[in-house]
């Protein structure tokens, strides 16, 4: 056999091996050590837009739980470099409405090949990416703040119990969610599914990176709802830049802990 054919066979084998490694779903992270704690509730407020009322009654009934912190653990499919899809596992830690920390591991044959530490603390965003890259600056701060509020749609009670947040009417299947950012406000267009009243899409203008001269339309979708540890939650969601036309990440939630002590873990790194 000619050497060129041997080289081609070896290359084909390596490509197949690489592809196979990306088809293996990573093992989940260990469950967060603390158990959820109840902090009481408030009545469903009056004066909310009609689709918002229908949604909250379906999720919580007439009592809205007080949620101060959230730790979400699960697995994902991500496309950080374009068309290549990487399996991943993640843990997102939120001091609800005040800051967060993300830890993500992309894997190959269940081995971590890329680790990402992101945080939004004290009003500042920082992304520590592979190959020594970092993301920080005013556009990162704006994007991180919006990412924080979008992720809190997993625990939408926060949108009613945080005095800085309010709902404004739009139409019978849409409302505007107003959230704080650096002394001003940002607005999400929130679309509810007319068939089941559940929150389906959140749309907002967001900076993609520090080099951007203009914001881009960013859309999150709550694809499916269920219950985890007794908590009603969107168990699968996506994030999409509208210009891309395809979700860059699909997150599946497998564990959620509420009102746990995150004062130390939110400022840590890795899985700590």
C-alpha positions, 0 to 999 in steps of 0.5 A: 500500500502506498504511503499516501493511502496509509496517511489518509487512512490514519487521518480518517481514523483520527477524524472518526475518533475525534467525532466519537469523543464528542458524541459521549455525554459527560458525566454530571457534576456531583450534586451541590452539597447544600439542600434548598431552604424555604424563605417564605412567600408573598401574595401574587401582586396586583396590577400585572399584565394579563399574560404575566398573571396567567404565567405566574398562576400556572407556575406558583399559584397565588403565593410567590416564593422568596428566592435569594440564591440559586445553584443550577447544575446540568449538562449542555451542548455548546458551539463556542467556535461556530459549527463544532458542537461540544458536550459540556457540563456546568454549574451556575451560581446566583446571588439572585439579582446581584451577581453570578458565577459560571463554571463550564467544562467542555468534554471529549470522551468525558475528559475536560478539554476546555474550562470556562470561569465567568462571573458578574460580581460587584457590577463587573463582568469577567470571563476567563476563557481557554488559552489565557484569554479574558473578557472584561470591560463595559460591554462585558458588564452589560452583557453579563447583567442581561445574562444574569436576568435571563438566567433568572427566568429559571426562578421567575419568582425573583422578577416579582420579589425584587423591588428594582424589577417591574413588568409592563404591558405589551399585548395579550401574549407579550410583556416587557420586563424592566431590569436595573443596570448601572443606575439605568434600566434595560428592557426584555421583550418577553413572549408567552406561549398562547397554548400553555401560558408559559414563558417562551422567549426573552429578547434583548439588545446585548453587546456580543463582545468588547469590539462591538460598536452596536448591540445585537439581538439576543434571544433565550428560549425556554423549550420545556418545563418540568419539576426538579426537587419539587421546583417548577422550572424550565428544564431546557433552554437555549441562547441564540444570537439572532444573526447566527440563526441557530442556538449557540448553547442548549442547557439542560437543568438536572439539579437546582438548589434554592436559598443556599449559602453562596457567599463563598462559592460565588467568588471561587473558581472551578467546581468549588 
